[in-house]
Amino acid sequence: MKKESLLGADSADLERKFAQIGLTKLDAKRVLPWIHVKCVSSFDLMTDMPHKIRLLLPEYFSLERPLCRNLQKSSDGTLKALLEFPDGHQIETVFIPDEKRNTVCLSTQVGCAMGCKFCNTGRQSFVRNLSCAEIMAQVFFWKDMLPMLKELSHPHLSNLVFMGMGEPLLNAENLFQALELLLDTKKHNFSRNKITVSTSGIATNDLQQMAKFGIKLAISLHTANDAKRSELMPINGKYNIDALLNAAQEYLKRSNTEHVTFEYLLLAGINDSDADARQLAKLLSGIRCKVNLIIFNSWSGSTFSGSSRMRADAFLSLLLAKGIRTVIRKSRGSDISAACGQLKGAGEFIAPRIS
């Protein structure tokens, strides 16, 4: 019998599942903190539960983490894990340590259907959505890893970014269930200001529904020109730049967030000219926003190259001069293909030491 993972279960889910095997709401209430606060990986560790319940639960349910097929460590300390689920499908998730924060980059789908030309994940076919339990499993995996990472400035996860494999808003139902668990003060208790969801440009009602969580929104823009964006990102044929900016403005109102972030990948000779910068500044004028400039992270088989640092600095200066809040985002983990746009989630390797 296939055991059901409890890693994505909330209170109502757990009560319903427990009722089916003859357990009470009180039993569910006592088990839930063991799952989402103490983050145990075995029912045996639930020491305040009766022994007979601890024996019963593993007959029907699982707290298993995905199998880690590969764990790589970058020269800058970034870690990338290739995780495999019971059906054999794999995804990648990234841990980014810093002096003031530890950030985890989460995937929401196996593969991706968006087909963005500059993204390695986009070269793969879309396979399926991740369940809420599988999204949460990535958080559990890194929480389990923390005690082994002795060099960390502080031993906890502080920030979550949904910027891994897949388009989060094409898996909105499972994404929202995961956000409920992550933000719940009696469960994982992440701050809404420490969670960011990135979209390639899905300007649907799901985007506005996400505003209820009050989390940060990042939009992959990459050019201020519709024709050019349609070449780079097929989704622009469905939701053009005007539609996207209107959706961003509405999200700002509904979510009460400080700003929306626009991600802008600098591609040499394609979107990095002075004229591109001026067009972008004009487009974003009057919007409460921040621009993250990202110098393209190359990957095998890519036809693009990243802008030079000199060109990136010139682009930055032009935006700043026009009053657009802008930074050049430091790429982390590019030497292990863990940086923006490099995740692939396929293949099996020998995991190196992480210390």
KACOR-V133967 format. One record per residue. RES is the residue in three letters. PSI is psi as a letter, one per 20 degrees, with the letter a starting at -180 (NA if undefined). NEAR is the number of other C-alpha atoms within 12 Angstrom. D_FIRST is the distance of its C-alpha to the first C-alpha in Angstrom with 2 decimals. Layout:
res->RES psi->PSI near->NEAR d_first->D_FIRST
res->RES psi->PSI near->NEAR d_first->D_FIRST
//
This chain:
res->MET psi->p near->8 d_first->0.00
res->LYS psi->p near->11 d_first->3.80
res->LYS psi->q near->16 d_first->6.22
res->GLU psi->p near->24 d_first->9.42
res->SER psi->p near->33 d_first->12.63
res->LEU psi->j near->41 d_first->15.44
res->LEU psi->h near->44 d_first->18.17
res->GLY psi->j near->41 d_first->19.36
res->ALA psi->p near->39 d_first->19.23
res->ASP psi->a near->33 d_first->22.64
res->SER psi->g near->30 d_first->23.85
res->ALA psi->g near->19 d_first->23.23
res->ASP psi->g near->24 d_first->19.66
res->LEU psi->g near->32 d_first->18.86
res->GLU psi->g near->24 d_first->20.71
res->ARG psi->g near->21 d_first->18.88
res->LYS psi->g near->25 d_first->15.36
res->PHE psi->h near->29 d_first->16.66
res->ALA psi->h near->16 d_first->18.36
res->GLN psi->i near->16 d_first->15.23
res->ILE psi->j near->20 d_first->14.24
res->GLY psi->j near->17 d_first->17.92
res->LEU psi->r near->24 d_first->19.22
res->THR psi->r near->20 d_first->22.55
res->LYS psi->h near->21 d_first->24.19
res->LEU psi->h near->18 d_first->25.93
res->ASP psi->g near->28 d_first->22.74
res->ALA psi->g near->30 d_first->21.74
res->LYS psi->h near->25 d_first->25.31
res->ARG psi->h near->26 d_first->25.28
res->VAL psi->h near->39 d_first->22.05
res->LEU psi->g near->34 d_first->23.04
res->PRO psi->h near->29 d_first->25.95
res->TRP psi->h near->29 d_first->23.91
res->ILE psi->g near->37 d_first->21.80
res->HIS psi->i near->38 d_first->24.69
res->VAL psi->g near->24 d_first->27.81
res->LYS psi->i near->22 d_first->27.08
res->CYS psi->l near->31 d_first->24.30
res->VAL psi->q near->26 d_first->22.51
res->SER psi->j near->27 d_first->19.69
res->SER psi->q near->24 d_first->18.32
res->PHE psi->h near->31 d_first->17.84
res->ASP psi->h near->22 d_first->20.12
res->LEU psi->i near->20 d_first->22.94
res->MET psi->m near->28 d_first->23.03
res->THR psi->i near->18 d_first->25.87
res->ASP psi->j near->16 d_first->27.09
res->MET psi->q near->24 d_first->23.88
res->PRO psi->q near->18 d_first->23.74
res->HIS psi->h near->15 d_first->22.11
res->LYS psi->h near->17 d_first->19.81
res->ILE psi->h near->27 d_first->18.45
res->ARG psi->h near->24 d_first->18.03
res->LEU psi->h near->18 d_first->15.93
res->LEU psi->g near->19 d_first->13.85
res->LEU psi->g near->32 d_first->13.17
res->PRO psi->i near->25 d_first->11.20
res->GLU psi->h near->18 d_first->8.57
res->TYR psi->h near->22 d_first->7.89
res->PHE psi->r near->29 d_first->10.04
res->SER psi->q near->29 d_first->11.61
res->LEU psi->j near->35 d_first->15.31
res->GLU psi->q near->31 d_first->15.20
res->ARG psi->r near->31 d_first->18.13
res->PRO psi->q near->35 d_first->18.30
res->LEU psi->p near->24 d_first->19.51
res->CYS psi->o near->33 d_first->23.31
res->ARG psi->h near->26 d_first->24.59
res->ASN psi->p near->29 d_first->28.16
res->LEU psi->o near->33 d_first->30.31
res->GLN psi->q near->33 d_first->33.93
res->LYS psi->p near->29 d_first->36.86
res->SER psi->r near->27 d_first->39.87
res->SER psi->h near->19 d_first->43.44
res->ASP psi->j near->21 d_first->43.57
res->GLY psi->i near->29 d_first->40.57
res->THR psi->q near->34 d_first->38.06
res->LEU psi->p near->40 d_first->34.54
res->LYS psi->p near->47 d_first->32.20
res->ALA psi->p near->47 d_first->28.51
res->LEU psi->o near->41 d_first->26.45
res->LEU psi->p near->40 d_first->22.85
res->GLU psi->p near->30 d_first->19.88
res->PHE psi->r near->26 d_first->16.64
res->PRO psi->h near->18 d_first->13.24
res->ASP psi->j near->16 d_first->14.34
res->GLY psi->i near->19 d_first->17.50
res->HIS psi->q near->27 d_first->19.90
res->GLN psi->q near->35 d_first->22.50
res->ILE psi->r near->46 d_first->24.91
res->GLU psi->q near->51 d_first->27.84
res->THR psi->q near->52 d_first->28.87
res->VAL psi->q near->47 d_first->32.22
res->PHE psi->p near->44 d_first->33.69
res->ILE psi->o near->39 d_first->37.44
res->PRO psi->q near->35 d_first->39.34
res->ASP psi->r near->24 d_first->42.80
res->GLU psi->h near->15 d_first->45.41
res->LYS psi->i near->15 d_first->44.75
res->ARG psi->q near->19 d_first->41.12
res->ASN psi->p near->32 d_first->37.78
res->THR psi->p near->37 d_first->36.26
res->VAL psi->p near->42 d_first->32.81
res->CYS psi->p near->43 d_first->32.52
res->LEU psi->q near->48 d_first->29.21
res->SER psi->q near->48 d_first->27.70
res->THR psi->i near->46 d_first->26.28
res->GLN psi->q near->42 d_first->25.41
res->VAL psi->o near->41 d_first->24.47
res->GLY psi->a near->33 d_first->27.90
res->CYS psi->q near->37 d_first->30.52
res->ALA psi->i near->31 d_first->32.17
res->MET psi->h near->35 d_first->35.50
res->GLY psi->k near->27 d_first->37.28
res->CYS psi->p near->33 d_first->39.75
res->LYS psi->h near->32 d_first->42.08
res->PHE psi->j near->38 d_first->42.43
res->CYS psi->p near->38 d_first->38.75
res->ASN psi->h near->36 d_first->36.76
res->THR psi->h near->39 d_first->33.44
res->GLY psi->i near->33 d_first->35.12
res->ARG psi->i near->27 d_first->35.59
res->GLN psi->q near->26 d_first->31.87
res->SER psi->q near->21 d_first->30.23
res->PHE psi->p near->25 d_first->28.07
res->VAL psi->g near->22 d_first->24.37
res->ARG psi->r near->24 d_first->22.58
res->ASN psi->q near->30 d_first->22.80
res->LEU psi->q near->39 d_first->21.10
res->SER psi->r near->30 d_first->19.16
res->CYS psi->g near->34 d_first->20.79
res->ALA psi->h near->37 d_first->18.27
res->GLU psi->h near->43 d_first->19.18
res->ILE psi->g near->49 d_first->22.83
res->MET psi->h near->45 d_first->22.65
res->ALA psi->h near->41 d_first->20.87
res->GLN psi->h near->45 d_first->24.19
res->VAL psi->g near->44 d_first->26.12
res->PHE psi->g near->35 d_first->23.97
res->PHE psi->g near->38 d_first->24.37
res->TRP psi->h near->39 d_first->28.14
res->LYS psi->h near->29 d_first->28.37
res->ASP psi->h near->22 d_first->26.74
res->MET psi->h near->27 d_first->29.30
res->LEU psi->g near->27 d_first->32.34
res->PRO psi->i near->16 d_first->33.18
res->MET psi->i near->16 d_first->33.49
res->LEU psi->n near->25 d_first->35.95
res->LYS psi->h near->15 d_first->39.05
res->GLU psi->i near->17 d_first->41.56
res->LEU psi->q near->24 d_first->40.47
res->SER psi->h near->17 d_first->43.20
res->HIS psi->p near->18 d_first->40.84
res->PRO psi->l near->23 d_first->37.29
res->HIS psi->r near->32 d_first->35.43
res->LEU psi->p near->36 d_first->34.29
res->SER psi->h near->34 d_first->36.92
res->ASN psi->q near->34 d_first->36.50
res->LEU psi->p near->43 d_first->33.77
res->VAL psi->p near->39 d_first->34.60
res->PHE psi->m near->43 d_first->32.39
res->MET psi->j near->40 d_first->34.20
res->GLY psi->b near->45 d_first->31.63
res->MET psi->p near->51 d_first->29.98
res->GLY psi->r near->47 d_first->29.97
res->GLU psi->o near->38 d_first->31.87
res->PRO psi->h near->44 d_first->30.66
res->LEU psi->i near->36 d_first->32.17
res->LEU psi->j near->31 d_first->30.28
res->ASN psi->l near->32 d_first->27.12
res->ALA psi->g near->31 d_first->28.92
res->GLU psi->g near->22 d_first->26.32
res->ASN psi->h near->28 d_first->23.92
res->LEU psi->g near->39 d_first->27.04
res->PHE psi->h near->34 d_first->28.46
res->GLN psi->g near->29 d_first->25.38
res->ALA psi->g near->41 d_first->25.55
res->LEU psi->h near->42 d_first->29.31
res->GLU psi->g near->32 d_first->28.95
res->LEU psi->g near->36 d_first->26.95
res->LEU psi->h near->38 d_first->29.29
res->LEU psi->i near->28 d_first->32.45
res->ASP psi->p near->21 d_first->31.54
res->THR psi->i near->16 d_first->33.99
res->LYS psi->j near->20 d_first->31.59
res->LYS psi->d near->29 d_first->28.82
res->HIS psi->h near->34 d_first->29.73
res->ASN psi->l near->24 d_first->33.29
res->PHE psi->q near->30 d_first->34.42
res->SER psi->q near->24 d_first->37.80
res->ARG psi->h near->32 d_first->38.01
res->ASN psi->i near->24 d_first->40.85
res->LYS psi->j near->27 d_first->38.63
res->ILE psi->p near->34 d_first->36.08
res->THR psi->p near->37 d_first->37.07
res->VAL psi->p near->46 d_first->35.37
res->SER psi->p near->38 d_first->36.93
res->THR psi->q near->42 d_first->37.17
res->SER psi->i near->47 d_first->38.75
res->GLY psi->k near->41 d_first->40.42
res->ILE psi->n near->39 d_first->38.16
res->ALA psi->m near->32 d_first->40.75
res->THR psi->a near->23 d_first->38.69
res->ASN psi->h near->17 d_first->38.13
res->ASP psi->h near->24 d_first->35.01
res->LEU psi->g near->41 d_first->37.43
res->GLN psi->h near->29 d_first->39.42
res->GLN psi->h near->22 d_first->36.40
res->MET psi->h near->42 d_first->35.57
res->ALA psi->h near->29 d_first->39.04
res->LYS psi->h near->23 d_first->37.90
res->PHE psi->i near->35 d_first->36.29
res->GLY psi->k near->31 d_first->39.68
res->ILE psi->r near->39 d_first->38.30
res->LYS psi->q near->37 d_first->40.27
res->LEU psi->p near->48 d_first->40.29
res->ALA psi->p near->37 d_first->41.08
res->ILE psi->p near->39 d_first->42.04
res->SER psi->o near->42 d_first->42.36
res->LEU psi->f near->44 d_first->45.85
res->HIS psi->i near->41 d_first->47.44
res->THR psi->q near->39 d_first->50.56
res->ALA psi->j near->36 d_first->52.77
res->ASN psi->p near->27 d_first->53.49
res->ASP psi->g near->27 d_first->51.46
res->ALA psi->g near->17 d_first->52.23
res->LYS psi->h near->22 d_first->51.37
res->ARG psi->h near->32 d_first->48.14
res->SER psi->h near->26 d_first->47.05
res->GLU psi->g near->21 d_first->47.63
res->LEU psi->h near->31 d_first->45.51
res->MET psi->o near->32 d_first->42.84
res->PRO psi->h near->24 d_first->42.07
res->ILE psi->h near->30 d_first->40.80
res->ASN psi->h near->31 d_first->44.47
res->GLY psi->h near->22 d_first->45.15
res->LYS psi->g near->20 d_first->43.09
res->TYR psi->n near->24 d_first->43.93
res->ASN psi->a near->28 d_first->47.27
res->ILE psi->g near->34 d_first->48.82
res->ASP psi->g near->22 d_first->50.60
res->ALA psi->h near->20 d_first->47.44
res->LEU psi->g near->35 d_first->45.66
res->LEU psi->h near->31 d_first->48.52
res->ASN psi->g near->24 d_first->48.71
res->ALA psi->h near->32 d_first->45.00
res->ALA psi->g near->41 d_first->45.54
res->GLN psi->g near->30 d_first->48.50
res->GLU psi->h near->27 d_first->46.57
res->TYR psi->g near->37 d_first->43.70
res->LEU psi->g near->30 d_first->46.33
res->LYS psi->g near->20 d_first->47.69
res->ARG psi->h near->23 d_first->44.40
res->SER psi->i near->26 d_first->42.79
res->ASN psi->k near->24 d_first->45.99
res->THR psi->q near->29 d_first->45.25
res->GLU psi->g near->21 d_first->48.22
res->HIS psi->r near->31 d_first->47.89
res->VAL psi->q near->41 d_first->45.74
res->THR psi->p near->37 d_first->45.40
res->PHE psi->p near->43 d_first->46.18
res->GLU psi->p near->35 d_first->44.91
res->TYR psi->o near->41 d_first->47.49
res->LEU psi->p near->40 d_first->46.87
res->LEU psi->o near->41 d_first->50.22
res->LEU psi->p near->33 d_first->50.49
res->ALA psi->p near->26 d_first->53.78
res->GLY psi->j near->18 d_first->56.12
res->ILE psi->g near->28 d_first->53.75
res->ASN psi->k near->38 d_first->53.50
res->ASP psi->j near->37 d_first->55.41
res->SER psi->r near->27 d_first->59.06
res->ASP psi->h near->21 d_first->61.36
res->ALA psi->h near->20 d_first->61.30
res->ASP psi->g near->30 d_first->57.49
res->ALA psi->g near->36 d_first->57.79
res->ARG psi->h near->28 d_first->60.47
res->GLN psi->h near->24 d_first->58.49
res->LEU psi->g near->37 d_first->55.44
res->ALA psi->g near->32 d_first->57.64
res->LYS psi->g near->21 d_first->59.15
res->LEU psi->g near->27 d_first->55.79
res->LEU psi->i near->34 d_first->54.40
res->SER psi->p near->22 d_first->57.65
res->GLY psi->i near->16 d_first->57.23
res->ILE psi->p near->28 d_first->53.44
res->ARG psi->n near->26 d_first->52.06
res->CYS psi->r near->31 d_first->50.31
res->LYS psi->q near->33 d_first->49.88
res->VAL psi->p near->39 d_first->49.71
res->ASN psi->o near->31 d_first->47.73
res->LEU psi->p near->43 d_first->49.33
res->ILE psi->o near->38 d_first->47.09
res->ILE psi->p near->38 d_first->48.67
res->PHE psi->p near->39 d_first->46.43
res->ASN psi->o near->36 d_first->44.09
res->SER psi->q near->32 d_first->44.33
res->TRP psi->q near->27 d_first->41.55
res->SER psi->p near->18 d_first->41.72
res->GLY psi->i near->13 d_first->42.78
res->SER psi->q near->21 d_first->44.02
res->THR psi->j near->18 d_first->47.36
res->PHE psi->q near->25 d_first->48.17
res->SER psi->q near->22 d_first->49.94
res->GLY psi->q near->28 d_first->50.26
res->SER psi->q near->28 d_first->53.50
res->SER psi->r near->20 d_first->55.80
res->ARG psi->h near->21 d_first->56.01
res->MET psi->g near->17 d_first->59.57
res->ARG psi->h near->26 d_first->58.47
res->ALA psi->g near->35 d_first->55.62
res->ASP psi->h near->25 d_first->58.16
res->ALA psi->g near->26 d_first->60.54
res->PHE psi->g near->40 d_first->57.85
res->LEU psi->g near->36 d_first->56.97
res->SER psi->h near->23 d_first->60.66
res->LEU psi->g near->27 d_first->61.22
res->LEU psi->g near->35 d_first->58.36
res->LEU psi->h near->23 d_first->59.51
res->ALA psi->h near->17 d_first->63.06
res->LYS psi->j near->21 d_first->61.88
res->GLY psi->j near->22 d_first->60.25
res->ILE psi->o near->32 d_first->56.61
res->ARG psi->o near->27 d_first->54.57
res->THR psi->q near->33 d_first->53.21
res->VAL psi->q near->26 d_first->51.82
res->ILE psi->o near->30 d_first->50.87
res->ARG psi->p near->26 d_first->47.34
res->LYS psi->p near->20 d_first->46.95
res->SER psi->p near->27 d_first->44.27
res->ARG psi->p near->32 d_first->41.92
res->GLY psi->k near->31 d_first->39.98
res->SER psi->h near->29 d_first->41.57
res->ASP psi->i near->23 d_first->41.96
res->ILE psi->k near->31 d_first->38.18
res->SER psi->l near->34 d_first->37.67
res->ALA psi->j near->42 d_first->36.32
res->ALA psi->r near->38 d_first->39.05
res->CYS psi->p near->42 d_first->39.15
res->GLY psi->i near->42 d_first->38.29
res->GLN psi->i near->38 d_first->37.20
res->LEU psi->p near->44 d_first->33.42
res->LYS psi->g near->39 d_first->31.72
res->GLY psi->l near->43 d_first->28.20
res->ALA psi->q near->26 d_first->28.02
res->GLY psi->r near->19 d_first->28.58
res->GLU psi->p near->22 d_first->27.70
res->PHE psi->r near->15 d_first->30.33
res->ILE psi->p near->13 d_first->31.13
res->ALA psi->p near->18 d_first->31.06
res->PRO psi->r near->17 d_first->34.57
res->ARG psi->q near->13 d_first->35.53
res->ILE psi->i near->21 d_first->35.71
res->SER psi->NA near->19 d_first->38.54
//
